[in-house]
Amino acid sequence: DVLVSGQYDLFVAARTDGGYGPAQPISALNTTALELSPGVSADGTTLVFSSNRSGGAGNTDLWTSQLVCP
Protein backbone atom coordinates (compact mmCIF):
# COMPACT_ATOMS: atom_id res chain seq x y z
CA ASP A 1 0.00 0.00 0.00
CA VAL A 2 1.12 3.52 -0.75
CA LEU A 3 0.47 5.87 2.16
CA VAL A 4 -0.88 9.29 1.39
CA SER A 5 -0.80 12.43 3.48
CA GLY A 6 -3.82 12.53 5.79
CA GLN A 7 -4.04 8.79 6.45
CA TYR A 8 -2.11 8.90 9.74
CA ASP A 9 -1.25 12.51 10.51
CA LEU A 10 -1.02 14.88 13.45
CA PHE A 11 -3.77 17.44 14.00
CA VAL A 12 -4.39 20.38 16.33
CA ALA A 13 -7.63 22.06 17.38
CA ALA A 14 -7.82 25.50 18.98
CA ARG A 15 -9.66 25.79 22.29
CA THR A 16 -12.74 28.02 22.12
CA ASP A 17 -15.31 29.21 24.66
CA GLY A 18 -17.60 26.38 23.53
CA GLY A 19 -14.98 23.61 23.44
CA TYR A 20 -12.70 23.20 20.44
CA GLY A 21 -12.59 24.42 16.86
CA PRO A 22 -12.16 22.14 13.86
CA ALA A 23 -9.10 19.91 13.75
CA GLN A 24 -6.38 21.18 11.41
CA PRO A 25 -3.43 19.11 10.15
CA ILE A 26 0.02 20.16 11.39
CA SER A 27 1.61 20.56 7.97
CA ALA A 28 5.07 21.33 9.39
CA LEU A 29 5.22 17.83 10.94
CA ASN A 30 3.08 15.62 8.69
CA THR A 31 4.72 13.58 5.94
CA THR A 32 3.55 10.82 3.63
CA ALA A 33 4.82 8.40 6.32
CA LEU A 34 2.87 7.49 9.46
CA GLU A 35 2.68 9.99 12.32
CA LEU A 36 1.09 8.27 15.33
CA SER A 37 0.47 8.37 19.09
CA PRO A 38 1.05 12.04 19.92
CA GLY A 39 1.58 13.18 23.48
CA VAL A 40 2.29 16.60 24.98
CA SER A 41 4.74 17.25 27.82
CA ALA A 42 3.39 18.42 31.19
CA ASP A 43 4.59 21.98 30.53
CA GLY A 44 2.96 22.00 27.08
CA THR A 45 6.14 22.81 25.16
CA THR A 46 7.07 19.43 23.64
CA LEU A 47 5.10 17.17 21.32
CA VAL A 48 6.29 13.55 21.24
CA PHE A 49 5.02 11.23 18.51
CA SER A 50 6.02 8.08 16.66
CA SER A 51 6.69 7.92 12.94
CA ASN A 52 8.21 5.63 10.36
CA ARG A 53 9.54 8.61 8.36
CA SER A 54 12.98 8.50 6.82
CA GLY A 55 15.91 9.50 8.99
CA GLY A 56 15.02 7.25 11.91
CA ALA A 57 16.61 4.03 13.13
CA GLY A 58 13.96 1.87 11.43
CA ASN A 59 10.34 0.80 11.85
CA THR A 60 8.68 3.50 14.00
CA ASP A 61 10.81 5.85 16.06
CA LEU A 62 10.02 8.55 18.61
CA TRP A 63 10.24 12.12 17.35
CA THR A 64 9.81 15.41 19.17
CA SER A 65 8.84 18.92 18.22
CA GLN A 66 9.37 21.96 20.44
CA LEU A 67 6.91 24.84 20.71
CA VAL A 68 8.74 28.08 19.98
CA CYS A 69 6.99 31.24 21.12
CA PRO A 70 7.93 34.52 19.45
Rosetta silent file (secondary structure, phi, psi, omega in degrees, C-alpha in Angstrom):
SEQUENCE: DVLVSGQYDLFVAARTDGGYGPAQPISALNTTALELSPGVSADGTTLVFSSNRSGGAGNTDLWTSQLVCP
SCORE:     score description
SCORE:     0.000 S_00000001
   1 L     0.000  140.976  174.966    0.000    0.000    0.000 S_00000001
   2 L   -96.635  123.653  179.499    1.119    3.522   -0.752 S_00000001
   3 L   -82.881  141.163  178.348    0.466    5.869    2.159 S_00000001
   4 L  -118.465  152.715  177.797   -0.884    9.293    1.394 S_00000001
   5 L   -55.501  136.203 -179.858   -0.804   12.426    3.481 S_00000001
   6 L   102.614  -15.553 -178.728   -3.820   12.529    5.786 S_00000001
   7 L   -73.130  -48.724  176.109   -4.043    8.790    6.447 S_00000001
   8 L  -137.636   88.543 -176.077   -2.113    8.904    9.736 S_00000001
   9 L  -125.797  170.737  176.201   -1.245   12.510   10.509 S_00000001
  10 L   -96.737  139.740 -179.385   -1.019   14.881   13.454 S_00000001
  11 E  -130.646  158.979  175.532   -3.775   17.443   13.999 S_00000001
  12 E  -135.442  146.402  176.436   -4.388   20.382   16.326 S_00000001
  13 L  -130.997  131.434 -179.676   -7.632   22.063   17.384 S_00000001
  14 L   -76.224  138.980  176.482   -7.819   25.501   18.977 S_00000001
  15 E   -74.583  135.476  178.178   -9.663   25.786   22.286 S_00000001
  16 E  -124.151  174.564  177.257  -12.735   28.022   22.119 S_00000001
  17 L   -60.037  -32.620 -177.633  -15.310   29.209   24.659 S_00000001
  18 L   -96.218    8.589 -179.198  -17.603   26.384   23.529 S_00000001
  19 E   135.241 -105.490 -179.057  -14.982   23.606   23.439 S_00000001
  20 E  -140.241  148.649  175.140  -12.703   23.199   20.437 S_00000001
  21 L   -79.342 -176.084 -179.816  -12.585   24.424   16.859 S_00000001
  22 L   -66.516  145.462  178.003  -12.156   22.140   13.860 S_00000001
  23 L   -68.849  134.434  179.626   -9.095   19.906   13.754 S_00000001
  24 E  -122.294  136.558  177.900   -6.377   21.177   11.410 S_00000001
  25 E   -65.827  146.803  176.792   -3.427   19.107   10.148 S_00000001
  26 L   -91.920   88.661 -172.272    0.021   20.156   11.394 S_00000001
  27 L   -62.866  -27.824  179.910    1.606   20.562    7.973 S_00000001
  28 L   -68.772  -19.674 -177.757    5.074   21.334    9.392 S_00000001
  29 L  -111.777  -26.900 -175.850    5.215   17.826   10.939 S_00000001
  30 L   -74.267  141.135  176.843    3.081   15.625    8.690 S_00000001
  31 L  -130.626 -174.992  173.987    4.716   13.584    5.943 S_00000001
  32 L   -78.926   -7.323  174.711    3.553   10.824    3.631 S_00000001
  33 L   -82.208 -176.722  178.162    4.822    8.403    6.315 S_00000001
  34 L   -84.263  133.483  168.270    2.875    7.489    9.457 S_00000001
  35 E  -120.773  117.598 -169.750    2.680    9.994   12.318 S_00000001
  36 E  -133.704  162.874  166.307    1.088    8.275   15.330 S_00000001
  37 E    52.125   55.898  179.780    0.474    8.370   19.090 S_00000001
  38 E   -71.606  149.482  173.504    1.050   12.044   19.920 S_00000001
  39 E  -146.920  148.352 -178.519    1.576   13.175   23.483 S_00000001
  40 E  -112.944  138.273  178.828    2.293   16.602   24.984 S_00000001
  41 L   -63.025  160.427 -178.182    4.737   17.246   27.824 S_00000001
  42 L   -58.062  -33.499 -179.665    3.390   18.423   31.188 S_00000001
  43 L   -87.443   -0.317  175.503    4.590   21.982   30.533 S_00000001
  44 L    76.109   12.990 -175.619    2.956   22.003   27.077 S_00000001
  45 L  -104.962  -10.777 -176.526    6.135   22.812   25.155 S_00000001
  46 E  -128.671  129.861  173.008    7.072   19.434   23.639 S_00000001
  47 E  -103.027  126.750  176.751    5.099   17.167   21.323 S_00000001
  48 E  -113.470  133.595  179.052    6.294   13.553   21.241 S_00000001
  49 E  -149.699  164.836  175.817    5.016   11.226   18.508 S_00000001
  50 E  -106.236  150.321 -179.962    6.023    8.085   16.664 S_00000001
  51 E  -157.425  150.654  173.543    6.693    7.918   12.942 S_00000001
  52 L  -103.201   25.464  179.131    8.212    5.626   10.362 S_00000001
  53 L   -64.006  161.148  178.561    9.537    8.608    8.364 S_00000001
  54 L   -67.178  153.685  179.838   12.978    8.496    6.824 S_00000001
  55 L   100.349   -7.005  178.679   15.909    9.502    8.990 S_00000001
  56 L   -92.161 -171.952 -178.906   15.022    7.254   11.913 S_00000001
  57 L   -84.817  -11.111 -179.587   16.607    4.033   13.129 S_00000001
  58 L   126.813  153.775 -174.966   13.962    1.873   11.435 S_00000001
  59 L    56.880 -131.666  175.461   10.341    0.798   11.848 S_00000001
  60 L  -106.395  137.823 -178.932    8.684    3.496   13.999 S_00000001
  61 E  -121.668  161.238  174.014   10.813    5.854   16.063 S_00000001
  62 E   -85.127  136.411  178.254   10.020    8.553   18.612 S_00000001
  63 E  -128.056  154.567  177.302   10.241   12.119   17.347 S_00000001
  64 E  -130.310  155.222  173.317    9.811   15.413   19.168 S_00000001
  65 E  -137.560  133.741 -178.611    8.837   18.923   18.221 S_00000001
  66 E   -98.269  137.115  172.621    9.372   21.958   20.435 S_00000001
  67 L   -77.027  125.671  178.276    6.914   24.844   20.715 S_00000001
  68 L  -114.647  117.043  179.374    8.743   28.080   19.979 S_00000001
  69 L   -95.098  135.182  179.744    6.994   31.235   21.122 S_00000001
  70 L   -66.917    0.000    0.000    7.927   34.525   19.453 S_00000001
